[in-house]
Amino acid sequence: MSPRMRKRLPLNLLLFLFSLGASILILEVVLRVVSPEASDLGAVAGSEPARFFPDSDSADSLTGYDPDIGWRNVPGVSGTYRGPDEAVWRVKINSRGYRDREHDPVKEAGVRRVAFLGDSFAWGYGLRDEERLSNLTAAAFPGIEVFNLGLVGTSTDQQCLILERAAPAVAPDGVVLLVHDTDIWHNALSANYGKPKPHFVFEDGRLELRGIPVPTSPSPVGETIAGGENGAKEAGVGIKGFLGRHSRLYRLVAERLKRVGPVRDILEAVGAVEPAPDSEYNVTLTAAIIGRMRESAELVGAESFVVILIPSKELIESCSGHYLIRDMELIRREEESAALAVRLRDVGFDVIELGPEFIDHARKGETLYFDGDNHWNARANQLAVERLIPVLQELGYGGTGRKR
């Protein structure tokens, strides 16, 4: 290398780095201009986690270890949550370990009971009690007693076990189960977001429960609930966390391009990512778990079982034109939810699919999820109860509400 070339090398390197930085900045700006409403091109990487502040006379921890479920609400805990979108809401866990009022163990004559089950969407993440789907249903049907058995971060397999534990005491006449589109995949896993849980396998036409007792988590289930796919991921930290919060380009590359079909195939081939889930098996497994739940409810006298399929925020925004790229994972979620609905209807379940209606409302500019989080806001719960009311009326529950 000539002396002249050696002198020019630092300058060329500096020009290269400057050009690279300028290109990245331009791409970042272009993404924000082309898709100004896409606040997150892959999950809510930048959301600040919600914080729980216990009352002075309450235990500090909202959740604790459970050998059969994985974790549970600690009975009697009360306090205040802050976030997302600066939301503030009170939480009171009853003596049986649910975010619900106290119930008389003896069913009142002439009163029918309905149990709600699900994850943080049923539990009411980000919502006051009166804004939750279960409470809205109770208000529309004065003649029924509503039990909220929701538990944050759980999947359908855990909710099955929650129902089996609670059913003898609750003796529900009906069950309303909320199934988030990510649950169909999570049901095949032995952990949710790094927290061990029980799980079922479906072999030779039957379910087999595994993972009981649940291993103790290497780190306690804490009070931090971040945006995540259904509210159980921890917020990113360090450089990756900073980029996730502030760079749309980084989120596009890190969170979404790896889910585009051809890119995913290459990454799987080199072992950079795990193989995509087996959708057919996961749908079959989830349908079998829900079937077991109905059998458990019928053993204590339940006559109705309604399944509400919850679309994720990403899916709604991708279908309503908010995303530049609609990746294979979102397509998989949509297809799995549709397939599950067919399976369940074929065996007599009442199924409410919220996806099409939510997409229609989102296209009209309505906000159904928190800006800084992937959970329903109060408006989405109102739309959900408007769909649920006529179904329950058709099942003979009466009620004062009407679909708008």
Secondary structure, 3 states (H helix, E strand, C coil): CCHHHHHHHHHHHHHHHHHHHHHHHHHHHHHHHHCCCCCCCCCCCCCCCEEEEECCCCCCCCEEEECCCEEEECCCCEEEEECCCCCEEEEECCCCCCCCCCCCCCCCCCCEEEEEECCHHHHCCCCCHHHCHHHHHHHHCCCEEEEECCCCCCCHHHHHHHHHHHHHHHCCCEEEEEEECCHHHHCCCCEECCEECCEEEEECCEEEEECCCCCCCCCCCCCCECCCCCCCCCCCCHHHHHHHHHCHHHHHHHHHHHHCHHHHHHHHHCCCCCCCCCHHHHHHHHHHHHHHHHHHHHHCCCCEEEEEEECCHHHHHHHCCCCCCCCHHHHHHHHHHHHHHHHHHHCCCEEEECHHHHHHHHHCCCCCECCCCCCECHHHHHHHHHHHHHHHHHCCCCCCCCCC
